[in-house]
Amino acid sequence: MTHKNKKLLTQVFTWALFFIIVLESCGQKNNSITPSSLLGKWTAQKVEGKHFYNDFSEAMSATMPQEGDYIMFEQEMSGSSGKFSTVQYGMNESGTWEYDEKEQLLTITYTSFEPHFIIFRKVDKATKDELVLTEDDELIKKWVAVNHIMEDSPKKIVGGNLYESYIKSQ
């Protein structure tokens, strides 16, 4: 193979590699969820969850939402926080929210309760039409500790899971 052919082959290979990289990067989706992804009124579609206890028992922690249940996130000025209002199982509640974009963690504080009540949700999906929030063992343990759930009981919540799905209301 001549020097000229080697040079041509190297150029073809380089351009082919560049072309493949460009095509791959164009095909990738941006899965980042920003605070603005959460804004708006979301109608509850499905809620499922269980709590696990230190005596190895488990209990359903969530049931299907009632028709008309929703949560609405509003942003204050700019940033990663704001206010929310919700109807859950026929009860009106409100409070504040804060979103940690790096951890994809949504912290919701119910200020309509006294004392305030805090829940934590991982934002698994937030598109223009669909919102999916989850809670795993670690977030449930954090929820129990922060809200002093069952502190004086010999039976303790030691984990569980929760899945909530919403669609954007018009």
C-alpha positions as CSV (number, residue, x, y, z in Angstrom):
1,M,0.0,0.0,0.0
2,T,1.4,3.3,-1.0
3,H,1.8,6.3,1.3
4,K,-1.0,8.1,-0.6
5,N,-3.4,5.2,-0.2
6,K,-2.6,5.0,3.6
7,K,-3.3,8.7,3.9
8,L,-6.6,8.4,2.0
9,L,-7.7,5.4,4.1
10,T,-6.9,7.2,7.3
11,Q,-8.9,10.2,6.2
12,V,-11.9,8.0,5.2
13,F,-11.7,6.2,8.6
14,T,-11.5,9.5,10.5
15,W,-14.5,11.0,8.7
16,A,-16.5,7.8,9.1
17,L,-15.7,7.8,12.9
18,F,-16.7,11.5,13.1
19,F,-19.9,10.8,11.2
20,I,-20.8,7.9,13.6
21,I,-20.2,10.1,16.6
22,V,-22.3,12.9,15.3
23,L,-25.2,10.5,14.5
24,E,-25.0,8.9,18.0
25,S,-25.1,12.3,19.7
26,C,-28.0,13.5,17.7
27,G,-30.0,10.4,18.6
28,Q,-29.5,10.8,22.3
29,K,-32.4,12.2,24.3
30,N,-31.9,14.8,27.1
31,N,-33.4,13.1,30.1
32,S,-32.7,16.0,32.5
33,I,-35.7,17.1,34.6
34,T,-35.7,20.7,35.4
35,P,-37.9,22.5,38.0
36,S,-40.0,24.0,35.1
37,S,-40.8,20.4,34.1
38,L,-42.9,20.1,37.2
39,L,-45.0,23.2,36.9
40,G,-48.7,23.0,36.2
41,K,-51.7,21.0,37.3
42,W,-51.3,17.2,37.3
43,T,-54.2,14.8,37.6
44,A,-53.5,11.6,39.6
45,Q,-53.8,8.4,37.5
46,K,-52.2,5.7,39.6
47,V,-50.9,5.4,43.2
48,E,-49.4,2.2,44.5
49,G,-47.3,1.5,47.5
50,K,-46.4,-0.6,50.5
51,H,-44.7,-0.1,53.8
52,F,-42.5,-2.8,55.3
53,Y,-42.3,-3.2,59.1
54,N,-39.7,-4.5,61.5
55,D,-41.9,-7.5,62.4
56,F,-41.7,-8.6,58.7
57,S,-45.3,-7.6,58.0
58,E,-46.3,-5.2,55.2
59,A,-49.2,-2.9,54.6
60,M,-50.7,-1.1,51.6
61,S,-49.6,2.5,52.0
62,A,-51.5,4.0,49.1
63,T,-54.6,3.3,47.1
64,M,-56.0,4.4,43.8
65,P,-56.7,8.1,43.7
66,Q,-60.2,9.5,43.7
67,E,-61.5,11.1,40.6
68,G,-60.5,14.7,40.6
69,D,-57.4,14.3,42.8
70,Y,-54.6,16.5,41.5
71,I,-51.4,18.4,42.5
72,M,-50.5,21.8,41.1
73,F,-46.9,23.1,41.3
74,E,-46.3,26.9,40.9
75,Q,-42.9,28.5,40.8
76,E,-42.0,31.5,42.9
77,M,-40.1,33.9,40.7
78,S,-37.4,31.6,39.5
79,G,-35.3,28.8,40.9
80,S,-36.0,25.3,42.2
81,S,-38.9,25.9,44.6
82,G,-42.4,27.2,44.8
83,K,-45.8,26.6,46.2
84,F,-48.2,23.7,45.6
85,S,-51.9,23.0,46.2
86,T,-53.5,19.6,46.0
87,V,-56.7,17.7,46.4
88,Q,-56.0,14.1,47.7
89,Y,-58.8,11.8,48.6
90,G,-61.1,14.8,48.7
91,M,-59.0,16.9,51.0
92,N,-57.5,20.3,50.1
93,E,-53.9,20.7,51.1
94,S,-51.1,23.2,50.4
95,G,-47.5,23.9,51.1
96,T,-44.1,24.4,49.5
97,W,-41.9,22.3,47.2
98,E,-38.2,22.3,46.4
99,Y,-36.5,20.3,43.7
100,D,-32.8,19.1,43.7
101,E,-32.0,18.8,40.1
102,K,-28.8,16.8,40.6
103,E,-30.5,14.2,42.8
104,Q,-33.9,14.5,41.0
105,L,-35.4,14.7,44.5
106,L,-38.6,16.6,45.2
107,T,-39.2,17.7,48.8
108,I,-42.8,18.6,49.5
109,T,-43.7,20.3,52.8
110,Y,-47.4,20.4,53.7
111,T,-47.8,23.7,55.6
112,S,-51.5,23.2,55.9
113,F,-50.7,20.6,58.6
114,E,-49.5,21.6,62.1
115,P,-46.8,20.5,62.6
116,H,-45.7,20.7,59.0
117,F,-45.5,17.3,57.2
118,I,-42.7,16.5,54.8
119,I,-42.6,13.9,52.0
120,F,-39.8,13.0,49.6
121,R,-40.2,11.8,46.0
122,K,-37.8,10.9,43.3
123,V,-38.9,12.4,40.0
124,D,-38.5,9.5,37.5
125,K,-40.3,11.2,34.6
126,A,-41.5,14.7,33.9
127,T,-42.6,15.4,30.3
128,K,-45.1,17.9,29.0
129,D,-47.8,15.2,29.5
130,E,-46.7,12.8,32.2
131,L,-45.2,13.0,35.7
132,V,-44.0,9.9,37.6
133,L,-42.9,10.1,41.2
134,T,-41.5,7.3,43.3
135,E,-40.3,6.6,46.8
136,D,-37.9,3.8,47.7
137,D,-36.7,2.3,51.0
138,E,-34.2,5.1,51.7
139,L,-36.8,7.9,51.1
140,I,-39.3,6.1,53.2
141,K,-36.8,5.9,56.1
142,K,-36.1,9.6,55.7
143,W,-39.8,10.4,55.7
144,V,-40.3,8.3,58.9
145,A,-37.3,10.0,60.7
146,V,-38.1,13.6,59.7
147,N,-41.8,13.3,60.6
148,H,-41.3,11.2,63.7
149,I,-43.6,8.5,62.4
150,M,-44.3,5.7,64.9
151,E,-41.5,6.8,67.3
152,D,-43.2,5.4,70.4
153,S,-44.4,2.2,68.8
154,P,-42.6,-1.1,69.0
155,K,-43.7,-1.7,65.4
156,K,-41.6,0.5,63.0
157,I,-41.6,1.2,59.3
158,V,-38.3,0.0,57.9
159,G,-38.9,0.5,54.2
160,G,-41.2,0.2,51.3
161,N,-42.0,1.7,48.0
162,L,-44.4,4.1,46.3
163,Y,-45.3,4.8,42.7
164,E,-47.4,7.8,41.6
165,S,-48.3,8.7,38.0
166,Y,-50.0,11.9,36.8
167,I,-51.1,13.4,33.5
168,K,-51.1,17.0,32.7
169,S,-54.5,18.7,33.2
170,Q,-55.7,21.0,30.5
